[in-house]
Amino acid sequence: MKAAMFLGRGRVAIEDRPDPQITSADECLVRVMACGICGSDKRPFAADGPSEQIMGHEAVGEVVEVGRGATRLRPGDRVAVYNLIGCGQCAYCRQGRITYCPDTQGSVNGGYGELLVAPERNLLPLPDEVDWLRGCLFTDVLGTPMKAVRLAGVREGDRVVVIGCGPIGLGTVQICVARGARVMAVDVLDYRLEAATDLGAEAACNAGAEDTVEAARRWTGPGSDAAFDCTGAEGLATVALDCLRPGGTAMCVGANMQMSFSPWRHIISRDAKLGGSWYLHFEDFAEVVRLYRAKLIDPLPLVTHRVPLEEIARGFELFTGHEDGCIKVVVLPGLR
């Protein structure tokens, strides 16, 4: 099969690689039809040395072969790949809450190749009415914010601040609007703010031109009911806390490794809540499907670029450099 291999420092080679093989009874072989370029892949793409594995985890495809222990899937079934591999035995895995599993087994990659192998339990049925281009955004891009919004308890009429309008942030905007919330979008790129407005954001703040907290206060009065840091950039989770009304909830969604705040000023004295949310649970995928079927959300407007596997390096250049109004790039192995 053909696969894109990261060689280091932004170099990619399209190589002939052995087809992956089912080695466990519970595994399935999937032909990749689409795979989104995720921000988490920027690091291995730009690393000093080569990656030993085929990357890409926002994948959807068609089941080609199933292991002898497979019970749900058959060849020809359409599936979305759930990235995190749980133990499959604990109560959390049985509930589809894999991010809580105490004994995770790694992750499913391989979406930047024509075929991948995954445990059957990591393959979520993709409805026939969801095309491949949309389907690869149902996990990370919509499922991740779906879980964060659910945990924050966003309700109809709430005022919400979304900081960072990349794919995850714009997914958060869509889902909050679908829940009947009013949204202020924050970013430093005007084209992203325009996208947020098109998706239903009521207000927009260019953080490079005006103070985010002051803008949020002007818009909300007492502060927002919820605020989401979808960037992971240093300091912005604290900004999210500063945007809140008393009793509000701030959620860390972007992968922020460190933050500094005053528990008394930001949380204790204001009865505020600070939470985090990583990836999605199976129930969130089901809710994404439900809202899509109800025509309340649609990830397609986020897909600004699509590239064949052979042009994946150009896709990364567009995505990392914010070129040509890029929001989301989808790799289509079958595109010619």
FIFIDREN-980799 format. One record per residue (C-alpha): residue number from 1; residue in three letters; chain; x, y, z. Coordinates in steps of 0.05 Angstrom, whole numbers, plus 5000, padded with zeros to 4 digits. Example, Ala and Ser with C-alpha at 12.3 -4.5 7.8 and 13.67 -1.06 7.14 Angstrom:
2
+-----+-----+-------+------+------+------+
!   n ! res ! chain !    x !    y !    z !
+-----+-----+-------+------+------+------+
!   1 ! Ala !     A ! 5246 ! 4910 ! 5156 !
!   2 ! Ser !     A ! 5273 ! 4979 ! 5143 !
+-----+-----+-------+------+------+------+
//
This chain:
336
+-----+-----+-------+------+------+------+
!   n ! res ! chain !    x !    y !    z !
+-----+-----+-------+------+------+------+
!   1 ! Met !     A ! 5000 ! 5000 ! 5000 !
!   2 ! Lys !     A ! 5019 ! 5074 ! 4994 !
!   3 ! Ala !     A ! 5033 ! 5112 ! 5058 !
!   4 ! Ala !     A ! 5060 ! 5180 ! 5078 !
!   5 ! Met !     A ! 5121 ! 5173 ! 5123 !
!   6 ! Phe !     A ! 5147 ! 5232 ! 5164 !
!   7 ! Leu !     A ! 5222 ! 5239 ! 5153 !
!   8 ! Gly !     A ! 5232 ! 5297 ! 5201 !
!   9 ! Arg !     A ! 5233 ! 5373 ! 5196 !
!  10 ! Gly !     A ! 5172 ! 5376 ! 5152 !
!  11 ! Arg !     A ! 5195 ! 5326 ! 5100 !
!  12 ! Val !     A ! 5148 ! 5271 ! 5077 !
!  13 ! Ala !     A ! 5158 ! 5211 ! 5031 !
!  14 ! Ile !     A ! 5103 ! 5171 ! 4998 !
!  15 ! Glu !     A ! 5128 ! 5100 ! 5005 !
!  16 ! Asp !     A ! 5105 ! 5031 ! 4987 !
!  17 ! Arg !     A ! 5094 ! 4996 ! 5054 !
!  18 ! Pro !     A ! 5070 ! 4926 ! 5070 !
!  19 ! Asp !     A ! 4996 ! 4921 ! 5079 !
!  20 ! Pro !     A ! 4980 ! 4918 ! 5153 !
!  21 ! Gln !     A ! 4957 ! 4850 ! 5177 !
!  22 ! Ile !     A ! 4906 ! 4828 ! 5228 !
!  23 ! Thr !     A ! 4945 ! 4796 ! 5285 !
!  24 ! Ser !     A ! 4891 ! 4791 ! 5338 !
!  25 ! Ala !     A ! 4822 ! 4759 ! 5334 !
!  26 ! Asp !     A ! 4789 ! 4824 ! 5354 !
!  27 ! Glu !     A ! 4820 ! 4867 ! 5299 !
!  28 ! Cys !     A ! 4794 ! 4892 ! 5233 !
!  29 ! Leu !     A ! 4828 ! 4916 ! 5169 !
!  30 ! Val !     A ! 4801 ! 4983 ! 5144 !
!  31 ! Arg !     A ! 4811 ! 5017 ! 5077 !
!  32 ! Val !     A ! 4821 ! 5090 ! 5093 !
!  33 ! Met !     A ! 4775 ! 5137 ! 5054 !
!  34 ! Ala !     A ! 4791 ! 5202 ! 5089 !
!  35 ! Cys !     A ! 4834 ! 5227 ! 5146 !
!  36 ! Gly !     A ! 4836 ! 5297 ! 5176 !
!  37 ! Ile !     A ! 4902 ! 5331 ! 5191 !
!  38 ! Cys !     A ! 4902 ! 5342 ! 5266 !
!  39 ! Gly !     A ! 4940 ! 5395 ! 5305 !
!  40 ! Ser !     A ! 4971 ! 5340 ! 5348 !
!  41 ! Asp !     A ! 5007 ! 5314 ! 5285 !
!  42 ! Lys !     A ! 5046 ! 5379 ! 5278 !
!  43 ! Arg !     A ! 5098 ! 5355 ! 5328 !
!  44 ! Pro !     A ! 5117 ! 5289 ! 5293 !
!  45 ! Phe !     A ! 5114 ! 5324 ! 5226 !
!  46 ! Ala !     A ! 5164 ! 5377 ! 5249 !
!  47 ! Ala !     A ! 5207 ! 5331 ! 5293 !
!  48 ! Asp !     A ! 5282 ! 5328 ! 5281 !
!  49 ! Gly !     A ! 5280 ! 5254 ! 5262 !
!  50 ! Pro !     A ! 5234 ! 5206 ! 5225 !
!  51 ! Ser !     A ! 5171 ! 5176 ! 5254 !
!  52 ! Glu !     A ! 5173 ! 5101 ! 5260 !
!  53 ! Gln !     A ! 5098 ! 5093 ! 5248 !
!  54 ! Ile !     A ! 5047 ! 5117 ! 5198 !
!  55 ! Met !     A ! 5011 ! 5175 ! 5230 !
!  56 ! Gly !     A ! 4939 ! 5199 ! 5222 !
!  57 ! His !     A ! 4882 ! 5184 ! 5270 !
!  58 ! Glu !     A ! 4822 ! 5224 ! 5245 !
!  59 ! Ala !     A ! 4805 ! 5169 ! 5197 !
!  60 ! Val !     A ! 4742 ! 5139 ! 5167 !
!  61 ! Gly !     A ! 4738 ! 5081 ! 5119 !
!  62 ! Glu !     A ! 4708 ! 5015 ! 5097 !
!  63 ! Val !     A ! 4720 ! 4949 ! 5132 !
!  64 ! Val !     A ! 4759 ! 4901 ! 5087 !
!  65 ! Glu !     A ! 4771 ! 4842 ! 5132 !
!  66 ! Val !     A ! 4751 ! 4823 ! 5203 !
!  67 ! Gly !     A ! 4786 ! 4778 ! 5254 !
!  68 ! Arg !     A ! 4754 ! 4713 ! 5274 !
!  69 ! Gly !     A ! 4733 ! 4744 ! 5341 !
!  70 ! Ala !     A ! 4695 ! 4802 ! 5310 !
!  71 ! Thr !     A ! 4622 ! 4804 ! 5330 !
!  72 ! Arg !     A ! 4594 ! 4870 ! 5304 !
!  73 ! Leu !     A ! 4627 ! 4887 ! 5238 !
!  74 ! Arg !     A ! 4630 ! 4855 ! 5170 !
!  75 ! Pro !     A ! 4668 ! 4872 ! 5106 !
!  76 ! Gly !     A ! 4636 ! 4932 ! 5072 !
!  77 ! Asp !     A ! 4615 ! 4966 ! 5136 !
!  78 ! Arg !     A ! 4629 ! 5041 ! 5141 !
!  79 ! Val !     A ! 4666 ! 5062 ! 5204 !
!  80 ! Ala !     A ! 4699 ! 5120 ! 5240 !
!  81 ! Val !     A ! 4763 ! 5105 ! 5278 !
!  82 ! Tyr !     A ! 4764 ! 5120 ! 5352 !
!  83 ! Asn !     A ! 4837 ! 5137 ! 5368 !
!  84 ! Leu !     A ! 4849 ! 5115 ! 5441 !
!  85 ! Ile !     A ! 4854 ! 5040 ! 5454 !
!  86 ! Gly !     A ! 4826 ! 5021 ! 5522 !
!  87 ! Cys !     A ! 4836 ! 4955 ! 5557 !
!  88 ! Gly !     A ! 4766 ! 4933 ! 5534 !
!  89 ! Gln !     A ! 4751 ! 4901 ! 5601 !
!  90 ! Cys !     A ! 4741 ! 4955 ! 5654 !
!  91 ! Ala !     A ! 4675 ! 4988 ! 5670 !
!  92 ! Tyr !     A ! 4696 ! 5051 ! 5634 !
!  93 ! Cys !     A ! 4711 ! 5014 ! 5570 !
!  94 ! Arg !     A ! 4645 ! 4978 ! 5574 !
!  95 ! Gln !     A ! 4611 ! 5046 ! 5580 !
!  96 ! Gly !     A ! 4649 ! 5074 ! 5521 !
!  97 ! Arg !     A ! 4686 ! 5124 ! 5565 !
!  98 ! Ile !     A ! 4754 ! 5103 ! 5541 !
!  99 ! Thr !     A ! 4791 ! 5165 ! 5565 !
! 100 ! Tyr !     A ! 4778 ! 5142 ! 5636 !
! 101 ! Cys !     A ! 4807 ! 5073 ! 5626 !
! 102 ! Pro !     A ! 4864 ! 5061 ! 5676 !
! 103 ! Asp !     A ! 4901 ! 5014 ! 5629 !
! 104 ! Thr !     A ! 4901 ! 5044 ! 5560 !
! 105 ! Gln !     A ! 4937 ! 5006 ! 5505 !
! 106 ! Gly !     A ! 4962 ! 5062 ! 5460 !
! 107 ! Ser !     A ! 4926 ! 5091 ! 5400 !
! 108 ! Val !     A ! 4903 ! 5076 ! 5330 !
! 109 ! Asn !     A ! 4944 ! 5110 ! 5276 !
! 110 ! Gly !     A ! 4954 ! 5096 ! 5202 !
! 111 ! Gly !     A ! 4904 ! 5144 ! 5171 !
! 112 ! Tyr !     A ! 4959 ! 5173 ! 5126 !
! 113 ! Gly !     A ! 4962 ! 5106 ! 5092 !
! 114 ! Glu !     A ! 4914 ! 5068 ! 5048 !
! 115 ! Leu !     A ! 4899 ! 5014 ! 5100 !
! 116 ! Leu !     A ! 4900 ! 5009 ! 5176 !
! 117 ! Val !     A ! 4885 ! 4957 ! 5229 !
! 118 ! Ala !     A ! 4845 ! 4973 ! 5291 !
! 119 ! Pro !     A ! 4810 ! 4934 ! 5346 !
! 120 ! Glu !     A ! 4737 ! 4924 ! 5329 !
! 121 ! Arg !     A ! 4717 ! 4962 ! 5392 !
! 122 ! Asn !     A ! 4752 ! 5024 ! 5364 !
! 123 ! Leu !     A ! 4710 ! 5025 ! 5301 !
! 124 ! Leu !     A ! 4646 ! 5065 ! 5307 !
! 125 ! Pro !     A ! 4591 ! 5053 ! 5256 !
! 126 ! Leu !     A ! 4585 ! 5112 ! 5208 !
! 127 ! Pro !     A ! 4515 ! 5123 ! 5181 !
! 128 ! Asp !     A ! 4506 ! 5117 ! 5106 !
! 129 ! Glu !     A ! 4482 ! 5190 ! 5101 !
! 130 ! Val !     A ! 4548 ! 5216 ! 5128 !
! 131 ! Asp !     A ! 4598 ! 5223 ! 5072 !
! 132 ! Trp !     A ! 4672 ! 5208 ! 5083 !
! 133 ! Leu !     A ! 4692 ! 5282 ! 5082 !
! 134 ! Arg !     A ! 4645 ! 5299 ! 5139 !
! 135 ! Gly !     A ! 4654 ! 5233 ! 5175 !
! 136 ! Cys !     A ! 4728 ! 5242 ! 5190 !
! 137 ! Leu !     A ! 4709 ! 5304 ! 5230 !
! 138 ! Phe !     A ! 4657 ! 5269 ! 5273 !
! 139 ! Thr !     A ! 4709 ! 5245 ! 5324 !
! 140 ! Asp !     A ! 4762 ! 5297 ! 5340 !
! 141 ! Val !     A ! 4733 ! 5360 ! 5309 !
! 142 ! Leu !     A ! 4661 ! 5352 ! 5334 !
! 143 ! Gly !     A ! 4665 ! 5296 ! 5386 !
! 144 ! Thr !     A ! 4720 ! 5330 ! 5427 !
! 145 ! Pro !     A ! 4681 ! 5395 ! 5436 !
! 146 ! Met !     A ! 4616 ! 5356 ! 5445 !
! 147 ! Lys !     A ! 4645 ! 5323 ! 5507 !
! 148 ! Ala !     A ! 4673 ! 5389 ! 5533 !
! 149 ! Val !     A ! 4607 ! 5425 ! 5523 !
! 150 ! Arg !     A ! 4569 ! 5368 ! 5556 !
! 151 ! Leu !     A ! 4615 ! 5369 ! 5617 !
! 152 ! Ala !     A ! 4608 ! 5445 ! 5622 !
! 153 ! Gly !     A ! 4533 ! 5438 ! 5624 !
! 154 ! Val !     A ! 4520 ! 5491 ! 5571 !
! 155 ! Arg !     A ! 4445 ! 5504 ! 5564 !
! 156 ! Glu !     A ! 4398 ! 5545 ! 5522 !
! 157 ! Gly !     A ! 4406 ! 5619 ! 5534 !
! 158 ! Asp !     A ! 4476 ! 5613 ! 5564 !
! 159 ! Arg !     A ! 4529 ! 5663 ! 5542 !
! 160 ! Val !     A ! 4593 ! 5627 ! 5523 !
! 161 ! Val !     A ! 4663 ! 5651 ! 5504 !
! 162 ! Val !     A ! 4703 ! 5606 ! 5458 !
! 163 ! Ile !     A ! 4777 ! 5624 ! 5456 !
! 164 ! Gly !     A ! 4812 ! 5598 ! 5394 !
! 165 ! Cys !     A ! 4775 ! 5587 ! 5329 !
! 166 ! Gly !     A ! 4815 ! 5531 ! 5298 !
! 167 ! Pro !     A ! 4777 ! 5467 ! 5280 !
! 168 ! Ile !     A ! 4763 ! 5448 ! 5353 !
! 169 ! Gly !     A ! 4742 ! 5518 ! 5372 !
! 170 ! Leu !     A ! 4696 ! 5524 ! 5312 !
! 171 ! Gly !     A ! 4667 ! 5456 ! 5329 !
! 172 ! Thr !     A ! 4654 ! 5484 ! 5399 !
! 173 ! Val !     A ! 4619 ! 5544 ! 5369 !
! 174 ! Gln !     A ! 4573 ! 5499 ! 5328 !
! 175 ! Ile !     A ! 4554 ! 5455 ! 5386 !
! 176 ! Cys !     A ! 4541 ! 5512 ! 5434 !
! 177 ! Val !     A ! 4497 ! 5546 ! 5382 !
! 178 ! Ala !     A ! 4461 ! 5480 ! 5370 !
! 179 ! Arg !     A ! 4446 ! 5478 ! 5445 !
! 180 ! Gly !     A ! 4415 ! 5547 ! 5442 !
! 181 ! Ala !     A ! 4473 ! 5584 ! 5473 !
! 182 ! Arg !     A ! 4498 ! 5653 ! 5452 !
! 183 ! Val !     A ! 4571 ! 5653 ! 5433 !
! 184 ! Met !     A ! 4628 ! 5703 ! 5430 !
! 185 ! Ala !     A ! 4686 ! 5677 ! 5389 !
! 186 ! Val !     A ! 4758 ! 5698 ! 5403 !
! 187 ! Asp !     A ! 4818 ! 5691 ! 5356 !
! 188 ! Val !     A ! 4875 ! 5732 ! 5326 !
! 189 ! Leu !     A ! 4858 ! 5715 ! 5254 !
! 190 ! Asp !     A ! 4800 ! 5752 ! 5223 !
! 191 ! Tyr !     A ! 4782 ! 5697 ! 5173 !
! 192 ! Arg !     A ! 4772 ! 5649 ! 5231 !
! 193 ! Leu !     A ! 4727 ! 5698 ! 5266 !
! 194 ! Glu !     A ! 4687 ! 5706 ! 5202 !
! 195 ! Ala !     A ! 4680 ! 5630 ! 5200 !
! 196 ! Ala !     A ! 4655 ! 5631 ! 5272 !
! 197 ! Thr !     A ! 4604 ! 5684 ! 5256 !
! 198 ! Asp !     A ! 4580 ! 5644 ! 5196 !
! 199 ! Leu !     A ! 4571 ! 5585 ! 5243 !
! 200 ! Gly !     A ! 4527 ! 5625 ! 5290 !
! 201 ! Ala !     A ! 4572 ! 5663 ! 5337 !
! 202 ! Glu !     A ! 4537 ! 5727 ! 5359 !
! 203 ! Ala !     A ! 4600 ! 5767 ! 5375 !
! 204 ! Ala !     A ! 4673 ! 5764 ! 5355 !
! 205 ! Cys !     A ! 4736 ! 5790 ! 5388 !
! 206 ! Asn !     A ! 4804 ! 5796 ! 5354 !
! 207 ! Ala !     A ! 4850 ! 5785 ! 5413 !
! 208 ! Gly !     A ! 4907 ! 5818 ! 5376 !
! 209 ! Ala !     A ! 4868 ! 5883 ! 5372 !
! 210 ! Glu !     A ! 4827 ! 5885 ! 5437 !
! 211 ! Asp !     A ! 4828 ! 5856 ! 5506 !
! 212 ! Thr !     A ! 4789 ! 5791 ! 5509 !
! 213 ! Val !     A ! 4764 ! 5799 ! 5580 !
! 214 ! Glu !     A ! 4741 ! 5871 ! 5569 !
! 215 ! Ala !     A ! 4705 ! 5850 ! 5505 !
! 216 ! Ala !     A ! 4671 ! 5792 ! 5541 !
! 217 ! Arg !     A ! 4649 ! 5838 ! 5598 !
! 218 ! Arg !     A ! 4620 ! 5888 ! 5549 !
! 219 ! Trp !     A ! 4582 ! 5833 ! 5514 !
! 220 ! Thr !     A ! 4558 ! 5794 ! 5575 !
! 221 ! Gly !     A ! 4554 ! 5845 ! 5631 !
! 222 ! Pro !     A ! 4567 ! 5801 ! 5692 !
! 223 ! Gly !     A ! 4611 ! 5752 ! 5653 !
! 224 ! Ser !     A ! 4600 ! 5689 ! 5613 !
! 225 ! Asp !     A ! 4566 ! 5626 ! 5638 !
! 226 ! Ala !     A ! 4621 ! 5585 ! 5607 !
! 227 ! Ala !     A ! 4687 ! 5596 ! 5572 !
! 228 ! Phe !     A ! 4729 ! 5547 ! 5532 !
! 229 ! Asp !     A ! 4803 ! 5551 ! 5520 !
! 230 ! Cys !     A ! 4810 ! 5513 ! 5454 !
! 231 ! Thr !     A ! 4882 ! 5536 ! 5441 !
! 232 ! Gly !     A ! 4924 ! 5505 ! 5496 !
! 233 ! Ala !     A ! 4968 ! 5567 ! 5492 !
! 234 ! Glu !     A ! 5000 ! 5591 ! 5557 !
! 235 ! Gly !     A ! 4958 ! 5640 ! 5595 !
! 236 ! Leu !     A ! 4893 ! 5632 ! 5557 !
! 237 ! Ala !     A ! 4861 ! 5584 ! 5607 !
! 238 ! Thr !     A ! 4869 ! 5640 ! 5658 !
! 239 ! Val !     A ! 4837 ! 5688 ! 5609 !
! 240 ! Ala !     A ! 4778 ! 5640 ! 5604 !
! 241 ! Leu !     A ! 4771 ! 5642 ! 5680 !
! 242 ! Asp !     A ! 4772 ! 5719 ! 5678 !
! 243 ! Cys !     A ! 4715 ! 5719 ! 5628 !
! 244 ! Leu !     A ! 4667 ! 5682 ! 5675 !
! 245 ! Arg !     A ! 4610 ! 5708 ! 5716 !
! 246 ! Pro !     A ! 4608 ! 5685 ! 5789 !
! 247 ! Gly !     A ! 4590 ! 5611 ! 5788 !
! 248 ! Gly !     A ! 4612 ! 5602 ! 5716 !
! 249 ! Thr !     A ! 4653 ! 5545 ! 5686 !
! 250 ! Ala !     A ! 4719 ! 5549 ! 5648 !
! 251 ! Met !     A ! 4740 ! 5488 ! 5607 !
! 252 ! Cys !     A ! 4811 ! 5471 ! 5584 !
! 253 ! Val !     A ! 4803 ! 5436 ! 5517 !
! 254 ! Gly !     A ! 4869 ! 5453 ! 5483 !
! 255 ! Ala !     A ! 4929 ! 5414 ! 5508 !
! 256 ! Asn !     A ! 4956 ! 5466 ! 5557 !
! 257 ! Met !     A ! 5014 ! 5435 ! 5596 !
! 258 ! Gln !     A ! 5019 ! 5490 ! 5649 !
! 259 ! Met !     A ! 4978 ! 5548 ! 5675 !
! 260 ! Ser !     A ! 4984 ! 5598 ! 5731 !
! 261 ! Phe !     A ! 4924 ! 5627 ! 5768 !
! 262 ! Ser !     A ! 4901 ! 5648 ! 5837 !
! 263 ! Pro !     A ! 4854 ! 5597 ! 5867 !
! 264 ! Trp !     A ! 4825 ! 5650 ! 5912 !
! 265 ! Arg !     A ! 4815 ! 5705 ! 5860 !
! 266 ! His !     A ! 4795 ! 5661 ! 5802 !
! 267 ! Ile !     A ! 4756 ! 5604 ! 5834 !
! 268 ! Ile !     A ! 4743 ! 5605 ! 5909 !
! 269 ! Ser !     A ! 4718 ! 5677 ! 5917 !
! 270 ! Arg !     A ! 4674 ! 5672 ! 5855 !
! 271 ! Asp !     A ! 4647 ! 5600 ! 5862 !
! 272 ! Ala !     A ! 4676 ! 5587 ! 5794 !
! 273 ! Lys !     A ! 4692 ! 5519 ! 5766 !
! 274 ! Leu !     A ! 4753 ! 5498 ! 5726 !
! 275 ! Gly !     A ! 4749 ! 5434 ! 5686 !
! 276 ! Gly !     A ! 4783 ! 5397 ! 5631 !
! 277 ! Ser !     A ! 4761 ! 5352 ! 5575 !
! 278 ! Trp !     A ! 4803 ! 5305 ! 5532 !
! 279 ! Tyr !     A ! 4778 ! 5273 ! 5468 !
! 280 ! Leu !     A ! 4709 ! 5242 ! 5467 !
! 281 ! His !     A ! 4667 ! 5185 ! 5493 !
! 282 ! Phe !     A ! 4623 ! 5140 ! 5451 !
! 283 ! Glu !     A ! 4561 ! 5176 ! 5476 !
! 284 ! Asp !     A ! 4589 ! 5241 ! 5448 !
! 285 ! Phe !     A ! 4598 ! 5209 ! 5379 !
! 286 ! Ala !     A ! 4525 ! 5187 ! 5382 !
! 287 ! Glu !     A ! 4504 ! 5257 ! 5400 !
! 288 ! Val !     A ! 4544 ! 5285 ! 5341 !
! 289 ! Val !     A ! 4506 ! 5238 ! 5295 !
! 290 ! Arg !     A ! 4440 ! 5259 ! 5326 !
! 291 ! Leu !     A ! 4453 ! 5333 ! 5318 !
! 292 ! Tyr !     A ! 4477 ! 5324 ! 5247 !
! 293 ! Arg !     A ! 4414 ! 5285 ! 5229 !
! 294 ! Ala !     A ! 4373 ! 5341 ! 5260 !
! 295 ! Lys !     A ! 4411 ! 5390 ! 5215 !
! 296 ! Leu !     A ! 4436 ! 5429 ! 5275 !
! 297 ! Ile !     A ! 4511 ! 5419 ! 5261 !
! 298 ! Asp !     A ! 4552 ! 5406 ! 5199 !
! 299 ! Pro !     A ! 4628 ! 5401 ! 5197 !
! 300 ! Leu !     A ! 4634 ! 5411 ! 5122 !
! 301 ! Pro !     A ! 4643 ! 5487 ! 5126 !
! 302 ! Leu !     A ! 4707 ! 5474 ! 5166 !
! 303 ! Val !     A ! 4739 ! 5435 ! 5109 !
! 304 ! Thr !     A ! 4774 ! 5489 ! 5070 !
! 305 ! His !     A ! 4824 ! 5443 ! 5035 !
! 306 ! Arg !     A ! 4827 ! 5371 ! 5012 !
! 307 ! Val !     A ! 4890 ! 5338 ! 4985 !
! 308 ! Pro !     A ! 4909 ! 5270 ! 4958 !
! 309 ! Leu !     A ! 4958 ! 5228 ! 4998 !
! 310 ! Glu !     A ! 5015 ! 5248 ! 4951 !
! 311 ! Glu !     A ! 5005 ! 5322 ! 4970 !
! 312 ! Ile !     A ! 5000 ! 5314 ! 5045 !
! 313 ! Ala !     A ! 5062 ! 5356 ! 5056 !
! 314 ! Arg !     A ! 5027 ! 5414 ! 5022 !
! 315 ! Gly !     A ! 4967 ! 5401 ! 5066 !
! 316 ! Phe !     A ! 5011 ! 5408 ! 5128 !
! 317 ! Glu !     A ! 5041 ! 5473 ! 5101 !
! 318 ! Leu !     A ! 4972 ! 5502 ! 5091 !
! 319 ! Phe !     A ! 4949 ! 5479 ! 5160 !
! 320 ! Thr !     A ! 5010 ! 5500 ! 5200 !
! 321 ! Gly !     A ! 5021 ! 5565 ! 5163 !
! 322 ! His !     A ! 4948 ! 5587 ! 5162 !
! 323 ! Glu !     A ! 4955 ! 5596 ! 5087 !
! 324 ! Asp !     A ! 4899 ! 5610 ! 5039 !
! 325 ! Gly !     A ! 4847 ! 5617 ! 5094 !
! 326 ! Cys !     A ! 4861 ! 5546 ! 5117 !
! 327 ! Ile !     A ! 4819 ! 5518 ! 5174 !
! 328 ! Lys !     A ! 4817 ! 5443 ! 5163 !
! 329 ! Val !     A ! 4854 ! 5398 ! 5114 !
! 330 ! Val !     A ! 4828 ! 5329 ! 5097 !
! 331 ! Val !     A ! 4872 ! 5277 ! 5064 !
! 332 ! Leu !     A ! 4836 ! 5233 ! 5014 !
! 333 ! Pro !     A ! 4879 ! 5172 ! 4996 !
! 334 ! Gly !     A ! 4834 ! 5156 ! 4936 !
! 335 ! Leu !     A ! 4836 ! 5227 ! 4908 !
! 336 ! Arg !     A ! 4872 ! 5234 ! 4842 !
+-----+-----+-------+------+------+------+
//
